[in-house]
Amino acid sequence: MTKICKREVIKLAINGFQVPYVPWHCSFTLKAYDKLAQYFNTKNVNDAIGNHFLDLGSGKGFFEDIGHNCVRDVFGVVWDRSVDKDIGIVVNPVLPEPMLKKYHFPDPLDKRFFKHIPSRIAQSPDLYRRFLIGFSVYERAWTLRGMENLLMDFYEHPDFVHELLHLIVDYNIAQIKEALKYDIDAVHFGDDWGQQQGLQMCPNMWREFIYPELVRMYAVVKDAGKNVSIHSCGDVDELFDDLIGIGVNCFNPFQPEVMNVFKLMKDYKGRLAFHGGLSTQKTLPYGSTREVGEETYALLRAGADTGYIFAPAHAVQGDVSLENMLTFIEILNEQHGYKNG
């Protein structure tokens, strides 16, 4: 039997078809990544563990190191990485007032987002290709304005919020259209709307401000015949039906601490694929290798025919032991259909 390439297995999973094995794509913070790089004696941990996605573009747009543990993104926002080495903390909002007159959006066609796409596809032709749009709507807005300021603006300056979100999505759409000129499979959008219990805003507010912008942004991807995958941390399953209705194919990070992942797999079988599910708040940092293995096997069994891509529920943190990481990595790679396919 000819082994199906990883790209095709992901397509089967996302479209809800039978898969020869449960595919996976796992991400790691810098500290956790370094542990694995040392163990596997490689700089390319993605290949070493058998990851299935090829992530293209630059989801965060961090290109400029300005020293003192700070970086500046393409929107002009400075991030302090002295504590959080992976993303950072916004130093000062570039929109201190609810107005856009003096602010100029960056060039969405900045060549730095696209110049490596052809070579990377050529180097990894068997992987599923996602172009990344990080901080895609709400998150981009609060990085520019400040989270507390923006949440107040929803009530006090709604016209400003509508204008800001609309311009952010205009920027994204221009970038998406350029990315669609390449042979990609999906556009992946990051935008955290949830918290440990419920949304960061009331559902009606999400539908008033954010939903209309998602509709027109996702439509560009769907009209091109590509998949839409999204990342939103927190308890956001109340939005799944809305998201499916506007074209979302795959949801990440699928956190077991805030939602019933096994029930959702059954409830949304054939309608929405899930990517994630292994506990990063409890099992990976605090559980034994046996517990990590049991949770991994349970997810693989449940996800074998429900449209599922395995992963820890978020980027694995540096306090997770090498043994716990290797436990789920080895189980994934020993799957019968993958190993013997």
C-alpha positions as CSV (number, residue, x, y, z in Angstrom):
1,M,0.0,0.0,0.0
2,T,1.3,3.5,-0.9
3,K,1.7,5.7,2.0
4,I,-0.5,8.9,1.9
5,C,1.5,12.1,2.3
6,K,1.0,14.2,5.4
7,R,-0.7,17.0,3.4
8,E,-3.4,14.6,2.2
9,V,-4.0,13.1,5.6
10,I,-4.6,16.6,7.0
11,K,-7.0,17.3,4.2
12,L,-8.9,14.1,5.0
13,A,-9.1,15.0,8.7
14,I,-10.3,18.5,8.1
15,N,-12.9,17.4,5.7
16,G,-14.2,14.7,8.1
17,F,-13.1,11.6,6.0
18,Q,-11.5,8.4,7.2
19,V,-7.8,8.8,8.0
20,P,-5.1,6.1,8.0
21,Y,-3.9,7.5,11.4
22,V,-4.6,10.6,13.4
23,P,-2.3,13.4,12.1
24,W,-0.7,15.9,14.4
25,H,1.0,19.3,14.6
26,C,2.5,20.2,18.0
27,S,4.1,23.6,18.9
28,F,6.5,24.5,21.7
29,T,7.7,27.6,23.5
30,L,11.4,28.4,23.0
31,K,12.4,26.7,26.2
32,A,10.5,23.5,25.4
33,Y,11.7,23.6,21.8
34,D,15.4,23.8,23.0
35,K,14.9,20.7,25.1
36,L,13.7,18.8,22.1
37,A,16.4,20.2,19.8
38,Q,19.1,19.0,22.2
39,Y,17.5,15.6,22.6
40,F,17.1,15.0,18.9
41,N,20.4,16.9,18.1
42,T,18.7,19.0,15.4
43,K,17.5,22.6,14.9
44,N,14.5,21.3,13.0
45,V,12.3,19.9,15.7
46,N,9.2,20.0,13.5
47,D,10.7,17.4,11.2
48,A,12.2,15.3,14.0
49,I,8.7,14.8,15.6
50,G,6.8,14.4,12.4
51,N,4.7,17.6,12.4
52,H,2.2,17.9,9.5
53,F,1.9,21.7,8.9
54,L,4.1,24.0,7.0
55,D,3.4,27.4,8.5
56,L,4.1,30.3,6.1
57,G,4.4,34.0,6.4
58,S,4.9,35.6,9.8
59,G,1.9,35.5,11.9
60,K,3.1,38.0,14.5
61,G,5.1,40.3,12.1
62,F,8.0,40.6,14.5
63,F,10.9,41.6,12.3
64,E,12.8,44.4,14.2
65,D,14.9,43.8,17.2
66,I,15.3,47.1,19.0
67,G,17.4,45.9,21.9
68,H,16.8,45.7,25.6
69,N,14.8,42.5,25.1
70,C,12.3,44.4,22.9
71,V,11.0,43.9,19.4
72,R,8.9,46.2,17.2
73,D,6.2,44.7,15.0
74,V,5.2,46.0,11.6
75,F,2.3,48.0,13.1
76,G,4.8,49.9,15.2
77,V,4.0,48.2,18.5
78,V,6.9,47.5,20.9
79,W,6.8,44.2,22.8
80,D,8.9,43.7,25.9
81,R,10.3,40.1,25.9
82,S,12.2,40.2,29.1
83,V,9.7,37.9,30.8
84,D,7.7,36.3,28.0
85,K,10.4,35.3,25.5
86,D,8.0,34.0,22.9
87,I,5.6,36.9,22.3
88,G,6.1,39.6,24.9
89,I,4.1,42.3,26.6
90,V,2.9,45.5,24.8
91,V,5.0,48.4,26.1
92,N,2.8,51.4,25.1
93,P,-0.2,51.5,22.7
94,V,0.4,53.4,19.5
95,L,-3.2,54.7,19.6
96,P,-3.3,56.4,23.0
97,E,-6.6,58.2,21.9
98,P,-9.6,56.7,20.1
99,M,-8.7,58.2,16.7
100,L,-6.8,57.1,13.6
101,K,-6.0,60.5,11.9
102,K,-2.3,60.4,12.7
103,Y,-1.8,56.6,12.3
104,H,-0.7,55.0,9.1
105,F,-1.2,51.3,8.5
106,P,1.9,49.2,7.4
107,D,2.2,47.8,3.9
108,P,0.3,44.5,3.8
109,L,2.4,43.4,0.9
110,D,5.7,43.8,2.7
111,K,8.0,41.3,0.9
112,R,9.2,39.9,4.2
113,F,5.9,38.0,4.7
114,F,6.2,36.3,1.3
115,K,9.8,36.0,0.1
116,H,10.5,32.5,1.6
117,I,7.2,30.9,0.6
118,P,8.3,29.2,-2.7
119,S,11.5,27.8,-1.2
120,R,9.8,26.5,1.9
121,I,7.1,24.8,-0.1
122,A,9.8,23.2,-2.4
123,Q,11.7,22.0,0.7
124,S,8.6,20.4,2.3
125,P,6.2,19.5,-0.4
126,D,4.5,16.8,1.7
127,L,3.2,19.1,4.4
128,Y,-0.1,20.9,4.7
129,R,0.4,24.6,3.9
130,R,-1.0,27.3,6.1
131,F,-0.5,31.0,5.7
132,L,-0.6,32.7,9.1
133,I,-2.5,35.8,10.0
134,G,-1.8,36.4,13.7
135,F,-3.6,38.9,16.0
136,S,-6.1,39.0,13.2
137,V,-8.9,41.3,14.4
138,Y,-9.7,41.9,18.1
139,E,-6.2,41.1,19.2
140,R,-4.6,43.4,16.6
141,A,-6.9,46.2,17.8
142,W,-6.0,45.9,21.5
143,T,-2.3,45.6,20.7
144,L,-2.7,49.0,19.0
145,R,-5.0,50.7,21.5
146,G,-4.4,48.8,24.7
147,M,-6.8,46.1,26.0
148,E,-8.5,48.1,28.7
149,N,-8.8,51.1,26.4
150,L,-10.3,49.1,23.6
151,L,-12.9,47.3,25.9
152,M,-14.0,50.8,27.1
153,D,-14.1,51.9,23.5
154,F,-16.7,49.3,22.7
155,Y,-19.1,51.2,24.9
156,E,-17.8,54.8,24.6
157,H,-16.5,55.0,21.1
158,P,-18.2,52.3,19.0
159,D,-17.7,54.1,15.7
160,F,-14.0,54.2,16.3
161,V,-14.0,50.5,17.1
162,H,-15.9,49.7,13.9
163,E,-13.5,51.8,11.8
164,L,-10.4,50.3,13.5
165,L,-11.5,46.7,13.0
166,H,-12.6,47.4,9.4
167,L,-9.1,48.8,8.5
168,I,-7.4,45.9,10.2
169,V,-9.4,43.5,8.1
170,D,-8.7,45.5,5.0
171,Y,-5.0,45.0,5.7
172,N,-5.5,41.3,6.3
173,I,-7.5,40.8,3.1
174,A,-4.8,42.5,1.0
175,Q,-2.3,40.1,2.6
176,I,-4.5,37.1,2.1
177,K,-5.0,37.8,-1.6
178,E,-1.3,37.9,-2.1
179,A,-0.8,34.7,-0.2
180,L,-3.5,33.0,-2.3
181,K,-1.2,33.5,-5.3
182,Y,0.9,30.6,-3.9
183,D,-0.1,26.9,-3.7
184,I,-1.4,27.0,-0.1
185,D,-4.1,24.9,1.5
186,A,-5.5,27.2,4.2
187,V,-5.2,30.5,5.9
188,H,-4.9,30.3,9.7
189,F,-6.2,33.2,11.8
190,G,-5.3,33.9,15.4
191,D,-7.6,35.9,17.6
192,D,-8.2,35.1,21.3
193,W,-11.8,35.9,22.3
194,G,-12.2,33.6,25.3
195,Q,-11.1,33.3,28.9
196,Q,-11.2,30.4,31.4
197,Q,-15.0,30.8,31.6
198,G,-16.8,32.4,28.7
199,L,-15.9,35.2,26.4
200,Q,-14.0,38.3,27.1
201,M,-17.1,40.3,26.0
202,C,-20.8,39.5,25.8
203,P,-21.8,37.4,22.8
204,N,-23.9,40.2,21.4
205,M,-20.9,42.5,21.4
206,W,-18.8,39.9,19.6
207,R,-21.6,39.6,17.0
208,E,-21.9,43.3,16.6
209,F,-18.2,44.2,16.2
210,I,-16.2,41.2,15.3
211,Y,-18.5,38.8,13.5
212,P,-19.1,41.1,10.4
213,E,-15.4,41.5,9.9
214,L,-14.8,37.8,10.1
215,V,-17.5,37.2,7.5
216,R,-15.8,39.3,4.9
217,M,-12.3,38.2,5.8
218,Y,-13.1,34.4,5.8
219,A,-15.1,34.8,2.5
220,V,-11.9,35.7,0.6
221,V,-10.4,32.4,1.6
222,K,-13.5,30.3,1.0
223,D,-14.1,31.9,-2.4
224,A,-10.6,30.8,-3.4
225,G,-11.5,27.2,-2.4
226,K,-9.2,27.1,0.6
227,N,-9.7,26.1,4.2
228,V,-10.1,28.5,7.1
229,S,-8.6,27.5,10.4
230,I,-8.6,29.6,13.5
231,H,-7.0,29.8,16.9
232,S,-8.9,31.3,19.9
233,C,-7.9,30.5,23.4
234,G,-10.5,30.1,26.1
235,D,-14.1,29.0,26.5
236,V,-15.5,29.9,23.1
237,D,-17.6,26.9,22.1
238,E,-20.8,28.9,22.2
239,L,-19.5,30.6,19.0
240,F,-18.9,27.3,17.0
241,D,-22.2,27.4,15.1
242,D,-21.6,31.0,14.1
243,L,-18.1,30.2,13.0
244,I,-19.1,27.1,11.0
245,G,-21.8,29.3,9.3
246,I,-19.1,31.6,7.9
247,G,-16.7,29.0,6.7
248,V,-14.4,27.9,9.6
249,N,-13.1,24.4,8.9
250,C,-10.8,23.8,11.8
251,F,-10.6,25.1,15.4
252,N,-7.6,25.3,17.7
253,P,-6.4,25.0,20.5
254,F,-9.4,22.9,21.8
255,Q,-8.6,23.2,25.6
256,P,-9.9,20.4,27.8
257,E,-9.7,22.7,30.8
258,V,-12.4,24.9,29.5
259,M,-14.5,22.7,27.2
260,N,-15.7,19.0,27.0
261,V,-13.5,18.0,24.1
262,F,-14.8,14.5,23.8
263,K,-18.4,15.6,23.6
264,L,-17.6,18.3,21.1
265,M,-15.8,15.9,18.9
266,K,-19.1,13.9,18.7
267,D,-21.4,16.9,18.5
268,Y,-19.5,18.5,15.6
269,K,-18.4,15.4,13.7
270,G,-18.5,16.2,10.0
271,R,-19.0,19.9,10.6
272,L,-15.9,21.2,12.3
273,A,-12.4,19.7,12.7
274,F,-10.5,20.2,16.0
275,H,-6.8,20.6,16.5
276,G,-5.4,20.4,20.0
277,G,-6.9,18.7,23.1
278,L,-4.0,17.5,25.3
279,S,-4.0,19.4,28.6
280,T,-1.2,22.0,28.9
281,Q,-2.5,23.4,32.1
282,K,-2.6,20.2,34.1
283,T,-1.5,16.9,32.5
284,L,1.6,18.0,30.7
285,P,3.2,20.1,33.4
286,Y,2.0,18.1,36.4
287,G,1.0,14.6,35.3
288,S,3.1,11.5,35.1
289,T,4.3,9.9,31.8
290,R,1.5,7.3,32.3
291,E,-1.1,10.0,32.6
292,V,0.2,11.8,29.5
293,G,0.1,8.5,27.6
294,E,-3.4,7.7,28.7
295,E,-4.7,11.1,27.7
296,T,-2.9,10.9,24.4
297,Y,-4.4,7.5,23.6
298,A,-7.9,8.6,24.6
299,L,-7.7,11.6,22.2
300,L,-6.4,9.4,19.4
301,R,-9.2,6.9,19.9
302,A,-11.9,9.6,20.0
303,G,-10.4,11.5,17.0
304,A,-9.8,8.6,14.7
305,D,-13.0,9.2,12.8
306,T,-14.3,12.6,13.9
307,G,-12.1,15.1,12.0
308,Y,-9.2,15.6,14.5
309,I,-5.6,16.8,14.5
310,F,-3.7,15.9,17.6
311,A,-1.7,18.5,19.6
312,P,-1.2,19.8,23.0
313,A,-3.9,22.5,23.7
314,H,-1.3,25.3,23.4
315,A,2.4,25.7,22.8
316,V,4.1,23.4,25.3
317,Q,5.7,25.5,28.1
318,G,9.2,25.2,29.3
319,D,8.3,23.7,32.7
320,V,7.1,20.5,31.0
321,S,9.6,17.7,31.4
322,L,11.3,16.2,28.4
323,E,9.9,12.8,29.4
324,N,6.3,14.0,29.2
325,M,7.0,15.6,25.8
326,L,8.6,12.4,24.4
327,T,5.7,10.3,25.7
328,F,3.1,11.8,23.4
329,I,5.6,12.3,20.5
330,E,6.5,8.6,20.6
331,I,2.9,7.5,20.7
332,L,2.0,9.6,17.7
333,N,4.9,8.3,15.7
334,E,4.1,4.7,16.6
335,Q,0.5,4.8,15.3
336,H,0.0,1.8,13.0
337,G,-1.2,3.6,10.0
338,Y,1.6,6.1,10.1
339,K,4.4,3.7,11.0
340,N,3.4,1.0,8.6
341,G,1.3,2.9,6.1
